[in-house]
């Protein structure tokens, strides 16, 4: 890794994980090789944990807010504003009050035992139950929409971070930092217009406007890597790999035959326990060869 690449890498780590210069220096051995990323993996685990907690807290707040709005609607609609009841108890109370009011109006004409059979009572109950079902559906839809919003944000954050890392390490950026950041912003904005999902295998896929896998003109499914490279090519030129890098890649290809990866989880575990940059490079090559990493 060149000094320029180290500076870019350090800047990226400081931006994402707020590491210090001393922590960055600790990632390299005396020979200047990147050998120890345990502290970065630990910080990333903490970041993910914070994100999950924030998502869960937001979900709970949305659920409580929606429930409170529904309860306020019931209290106002059925004149139970002084009641401290909540949830199903409030619904039962409102229904009981409406039933009692209707019963009193019909007492002069009907036998109390016949009230539930009266067409007016039946129609009123059906209308009330319909309103309850509609409100329940509204609550479910709002919660589902909020959860979908959070899931998409989490997936796009992962896509964005990976794309920015690839830009910094694999592409020629303008020397002027303001111009480089402006181009990055436009790139990320265009990237964010795509429809991303994470499938059951934990892989990020692109969907078209009909929520089907995005394909090219020949019917071939477009991978996230291909899409990012195509989009990045509109703004930046790729760096040319040095002979040393090519030699390192050939070395990694030779090592990958000794590495067995079962799935994405196994890949992440082996990457976390790898002790040297060479081991991590070999594991990455094996993951790409088996299709675990695209």
Secondary structure, 3 states (H helix, E strand, C coil): CCHHHHHHHHHHHHHHHCCCHHHHHCCECCCCCECCCHHHHHHHHHHHHHHHHHHHHHHHHHHHHHHHHHHHHHHHHCCCCCCCCCHHHHHHHHHHHHHHHHHHHHCCCCCHHHHHHCHHHHHHHHHHHHHHHHHHHHHHHHHHHHHHHHHHHHHHHHHHHHHHHHHHHHEECCCCHHHHHHHHHHHHHHHHCCEEEECCCCCEEEECCCCCECECCCCCECCHHHHHHHHHCCCCEECCCCHHHHHHHHHHHHHHHHCCCCCHHHHHHHHHHCCCHHHHHHHHHHHHHHCCCC
